[in-house]
């Protein structure tokens, strides 16, 4: 029997990341772009939070979960400059997008989609400043939604302590990046959240804030 720290190097599994990419420079202005397809595979075992060893929902059987032998995720993403303001590397208008999907019952999210536009260096005397606008939609694991619906039907508290079954939420975000001096920047930020907590319990929310970053 083990007591204290376990210094064993026994493997529980492997996480294998994968990615391929293409980085073109398009047109006479050599507009840079980055295109990627990737993901990861996790070969370690994880307990299924929803289905028990006998195939029934764990809420009904109260038995341990089935063993999920592997899980992972994959994504496709790109950013491409479409207009250049000046000679600096990222001084222009950049379009951005990424979509990702999780594969596995034990992962909390099902998918995420993000689209955005970044405008950097449009003021000649502020070539490192940038304005960005992003839209993100994130979907909760469908198995979590179904379990919460079952809990609601049975009169039980919902998974995660939420007020209603979760499905998805969206975020609209506007950010200004201001470089104060070398290594110091200020990022005022405005967010509009649609369906906070991934359900319809709370009204949409408008948030304002800022980040201050110092790097030395």
Secondary structure, 3 states (H helix, E strand, C coil): CCCCCCCCCCCCCCEEEEEEEECCEECCCCEEEEEEEEEEEECCCEEEEEEECCCCEHHHHCCCEEEECCEEEEEEEEEEEEEECCCCCCCEEEEEEEEEEEECCCCCEEEEEEEEEEEECCCCCCCCCEEEEEEEEEEECHHHHHHHHHHHHCCCCCHHHCCCCCCEEEEEEEEEEEEEECCEEEEEEEEEEECHHHCCCCCCEEEEEEEEEECC
